[in-house]
Amino acid sequence: MSETLPAGYRLTELGPLPEEWRVVRLGEVAILRIDTILPTEAPNAKYVGLEHLDPGEALIRRHGVAGETISAKAVFKPGDILYGKLRPYLDKAAIAEWEGVCSTDILVLVGKPNNVDSYFLAYLMHSTLILSHAIATTTGVNHPRTSWKALSQAVIPLPPLAEQRAIAHVLRTVQEAKEATARVIAATRELKKSLMRHLFTCGPVPADQTDQVPMQETELGPIPAHWRVVRLGEVVEDSFSGGTPPTQRPEYWNGNIPWTTSAIIGDDDVILSRFQRTITELGLKHSASKIAPKGSLMVGTRVGVGKVVVPEFDIAMSQDLTALLLKPCADALLMAYLFKYAPLQRQIQERTRGTTIKGIPRKDLLTLTIPLPPLAEQQEIARILQAVDEKIRAEEARKVALEGLFRSLLHHLMTAQVRLPRAFTQQFAGGDDAAV
């Protein structure tokens, strides 16, 4: 029994679509701009290469200068669509909002007036319909490319112009929200850098009260007079490195003991709440792997040098990592943040050795010079920085959610599985909704 179509829909080669939507070839609504120019003829023109197009993004955020390139370049105008034909699986397509020149690995597409909205076309080029067609029509092994001849044959849905504009407006609104979130993340990261400089120089005091903090000059620079400068080893009770059970021994793996290398640790991480694999008691016993206790300091000393986290649970570790068990006078979270502070990062780089595999010997690690505030101030500094990290994590989660929303809307709106309210769409109506 055939599937019942929704009211107002008809069955097409693309599946069920609204009756007022058309099914056309891409080449029926867009043409290829073939104008070229030498960089010497327009050295100050804005230049867009594939490296300036972000995967999945419909707007151009970066560009170079034509005079810094060689060989002929394609010309584009405002409203043109720049489509990366080299390795189309990278999903690079964007609308030009200014004129310039671009790499010849980019197709310059011009939407036919009264047939297709330029922003709608830009988003359509990121749809699975175009992406799968472009990938299927690539030629070449080392440098796979599609062509306009092949791409122009892609079958696409074409709503009336008003609905095209409404769809583009919604997608652009979500994309702008995602970009605004990215700017908040970047600004908060910069705030964190400034905050770290303030906290590790003046302590946890308001910025307008720094002149009231008695200071001392040290080898680390100015710090509060009541702080101490110590070697890391002075606040470490014990330290040891880890190891990896032989991978060819299945009885050593998939047990109930969490185990990790430094690969899972992000540069911004200060708390470790995940692990890579698990090992068995037998694997722990018959290898150099050791367990870093919950609340200790895990430092990358072989691969991922300088990465530092505080584990939320007992965890076995590889030879990439060294565990530091701290004395009561040192707060583990404060120490983790200290390792991300630029002056300490420089000390780590100075002690890092090796060519193929770089590392820092444990004895050299323990010679790092650090500022040591009283324990209560350590905990307050860590609390302040954790609050900033929470803000960053929340914004990053929002960005991920917006990215998912964008991809979902792109698919559902372009296939009419979701339609915008008619009253909303009518706001974008004009007198140019001519048929193809």
N, C-alpha and C positions, 0 to 999 in steps of 0.2 A: 504494500500500500504506500503510495507516495506521501511524502511529508507535506502537511498543510502549510501553505505560505501565510505569513502575517497579512493582515488587511492592508491593501495599498502596495503590496510587493509583487514582483514578478520574478520568475526564475531566469537567470542569465548564465552565461558561461563562467561568470565569477561567483555564482551562487545567487541566493535571493537578494534583490536590490529594490529600492523604491521605484515605483512606476515612472516617476519623473526623472530618474537618474539615467544617464546614457552609459553605454559600454563602448569605448573607443580605443584606438591605438594611441600610444603616447605621441607618435609622429603626426597625429591629426590635430593636436592642440599645442604643439611646440615645434620650433624649428631650431636648427643649429646655426649659431653665429660663427662665421668662418673668417672674420677680419683678423689680420695679424699685424704686428708692428715690431720693429727692432728696438731693443732697449735704448740704443743711442738716439733714437728719434723722440723718445719721451723718458729721459733718465730719471725724472722726478715723479713719474707716475707710481701710484700704489701697485704693489705686486703681490699676488696671491699664489702661493705654491700649495702643494698637497699638505705640507707641514703646517699650513695656516688654517686648515679646515679640521674641525674637531669631529670625531665620529659621533653620529647621531644628532649633531647640532645643526640647526637650520639658519644660524646667523654667523657672520664672519666677525671674529673678535680680534684678529691679529693680521698684520700684513708686513711685507718688506717694501723695498724700493727697487724699481725696475733697473735703475742704473747699476745695481750691484749684481745683475744677472747677465747671462750671455745667451745668444741665439734668439730667434724670433719668438714672440709671445702672443697669445690670443688676447683679443680686446674684449672687454665686457662693459656693459652699461648698467645704470641703476635698474633694478627689477629683473635682471638676468639671473638665471640659476647656474651656479658653478657645480659641476658634477665630476667627482674623481673617477675616471675610467680605469686607472691603474689600481689593481687589487680592489675591486668594487666591494668585496666582503668587508672592507674597512668602514663602509657606510658613510662616505663623505659627500655631502651635498649642502649647499647654502645659497641663500638669496643675496645678491649684491645690492647694497644700499648706497653705493657710490661707484663711480667709474674707475677703471684701472686696467691692468693687464694680468694675465695668469699663465701658469705653466700649460704647455700643450698636452700634458697628461690630464688636463681638466677640460671637460666638454662645457661649452657655454651655450645654454639653452634659453630660448626666448619664447615665452608663452604668447600664443596668438590672442590679440585683444578680443574682448567680448566672448571668449571661449573658456579661458582659465585664469583664475586669480594667481598672481605670482607667488604669494605666500603659501597658498594652498598647494601649488605645484612644488614648492620647496619642501614642504612637509611630506607630500606624496612620494617624493624621491627617496624618503627614508622608510616607506612602507615595505612590508614583506613581499608585496606583489612586485615592486621594482627591484628590491634587493635580490630575491630569488631568481628573477629573470636575468639580471645583470651577471650574477654568478654563473648561471647556466650557459651564458653566451660568451664567457671569457675564452681567449686563446692565448697560447704561450705558457711556458712552464715556470721559468725563473721570474718573468715579469708579466703575469696574467693581466690582460686588459679586455674590457668590453669595447664596443664601438657604437657610434650613434646609429649606424645602419641596423645593428642588432637591437639596441635599446629602443629605437623608435617603434619597434614592433610589439613592445610590451602592452598587454591588454590592461586597461585601467578603468575604474569607475569614475564617472564625471557627474557630480551633482549640479544643479542649477547654480549660477554664480553667487546668488545670495547665500546659499548654503555653504558653498566653498569658502566664502569670506567668513562666515560664522564659525566654521570648523577651524580655519586658520587662526581666527581671533582666540578661540578657546585654547588651542595648542600653544599659541604664543604667550598667552597669559600664564599657563603652567610653566613654560620654559623660562619666562621672566622671573617667576617666583623662585624657580630653582637657581637661577643666576644670582638673585638677591640673597638667597641663602648661602651660596658660595662666597659672596662678598662678606657676609657676616662672619663666616668661618675664617676667612683670610684676615679680617680685621681683629677677630678675637685671638687668633694666633699671634698677631703682632702685639696685641695688648699683653699677652702672656709673656712674650720676650721682654717687653718693657717692665712688666711687673716682676719678673725674675731678677732683672738688674737692680730694681729698687729693693726687693726683699733681701737679696744676698749682699747688698751694700749697706742698707740702712736698717734692715729688720722690718717686722710687721707694724710699722707706724704709718699714719696718714701722710700723704705727700707734702701737705702744708706744715708738717711738724718735723721734717727731717733736720732742720737747722737746730732743733733742740736735742738731737742725739749726739752725745760725745763720741768722737771718732778717733781711730788710730790708723796709722799708715802701716801696711804689712806687705809681704811679698806678693800677696793676692790683690793689693790695692787697698783702698780705705774700707774699713769695716767698723761696726760699733766697738767702742772701747772695752765693753764687758764681754765680747766674744773672744774665743781662742782660735789660733791657727795651729792645726795638728796634722800629722800624717794619717792617712786612712787607716794604716795598720794599728794606730793607737786606739781606735774605737772598734776594732775587730777582735772578737774572742777566738774565732776559729775560721779557717778557710780551706776549701778543697774543690778539686775539679771533678768533672763527671766522665762518662764513657758510654760506649754503644755496645750492647750485646751483639754477637755475631748474627747477621741477618739470615744466614743459611741454616740457623738452628731454630726451627719453628716452635720448639718447646720453650724458647726464651721470650716469645712475643705473644701479644693478645691476652695478657693476664689482667690483673686488677690494679696494677701500679701505674699511674700516669707517668709519661716520659716525654721529654721534648728536646729539641735542638734550639738554637737561637733563631732559626728561620721563622718561627711563628711569632716572634716578638717584633712589634712595630716600633718605629723610631719614636713615636709619641707615647708608647705604653709606659705606665709606671706600675700597673697592677696586672699580674698574669692570672687570668681566669679560665684559660683553655690549655689544651695540650695536643700534641701531634699523634702519639700512639700510646699503647700500654705495653708493659713488659710483665713477666712473671717473677715470682720470688726466685726461681732458678736463674732467670736472666740477670737479675740484680746481683745474685751471689757469684755468678761466673763471669762477671764483666767488671770494668772499671767504673761503671755507672754508680752514682751515689744519689741519695735523696736530699734535696734541699728542703729544709723544714718550712712550713707555713710561716710567713712573716720575716723570712730571711731576705738577703739581697742576692739576686742572681745577676751576674755580670757576664756579658759576652767578652771572652778573652782570646778567642781563636778565629771564629767566623762570626761576623756581626760585632766586631770589637766596639765596646762602649755602650752597647744596648744594656739597659738595666731595668729589672722589674722586681716587684715584691710578689711572690706567689700567694694565692689565696688558700692553697692547700699543699700538703706535702707532695713533692714531685721529683721523680728521678730525672737526671739530666745527662746530656751528651758531653763529649770532650770540648765542645764549643763554649761551654759555660763553666763559671766558677761561682760557688756559693760562699757568701760572706755572712757569718753569724755575728751579729753586732752586740756590743756591750750595752748595758742599760742606759748609758749616757747618750746613745745615738738613736734617732728615730729612722726606721727603715724607709718610710715614704719620703722624708726630707732628703735622705741620702740619694734616693732614686732621682729626685728632681735635681739635686746638685750635679749628678752625672750628666744632665742635659744642659747644664749651664756652660756658656761658651768658654770661660777660663779653664774649667775642668776638662772640657772636650779637647782643648789645646794641649793640656798636659798628657792626656791619653794618646793623642796623635804623636807627641814627641817620644813616647815610650813604646810605640808600636813598631814591631820588627817584622822582617820577612819580605819575600817577593811574591811567590806564587800564593801562599797562604799567609796572610798577615796575622799577627797575634801580639798580645802583651803578656809577658811572663807574670805569674802571680806575685813574685817578689817585687817586681816593678810596679804592679798595680797598687800594692800596699804602701808605696812611697808617695802616692798622690797627696798633694797638699790641699787641705780643705778648711773652710771656715767652720767653726763649731759654736753655734749659739747655745744658750741654756736650753734644756730639753723642752720646756714649755713654749719657748719661741720657735723651736724646730717644729713642734706639732702645729702651732698656729700658722706658720709659713706653709706647711704642707696642706693644711685645711684650706687656705686661701687659693692655692694653686689647684687643688682638687676641684674647688667650686668652678674655676675657669675651665678645667677639663670637662666637667659635667656639661657646661654650656656648649663647648665644642662638640661633644658627643651627641647632645640633643639636636644641634643644628645639622650634624652629619646624618643623623637618622632621618631628619626632615628632608634633607636633600635626596637621600636614597628613596624615601617614600614618594617624593615628587618625580624622580626619574621613573619609578615604577608606574605612577599615575600617567605620566606622559606617554610611555610606551603602550600602556593599556588603552588610553584614549585614542592614540594614533591608529591602533589596529581597529578598534571598535567603531570609531567615527568614519574611517575611510571605507569600511565594509558595511556601514549602515546597520551594524548590530546594535548600535546606540545612536539615536538621533536627537538633535537639539530641538528644544521646543519651537514650534512654528512662530510664536510671538517674538522669540529671541532672533530667529533667523531673519524675520521680516525687517529687522532694524538695519540689515546689511543689503537690502534690496535696492536696485538702481534701475535705470532704464536701458541697461545693456546686457540683459540676460538672453542674448541671442543663441540660437541652437548652433551646433557644430555644422 
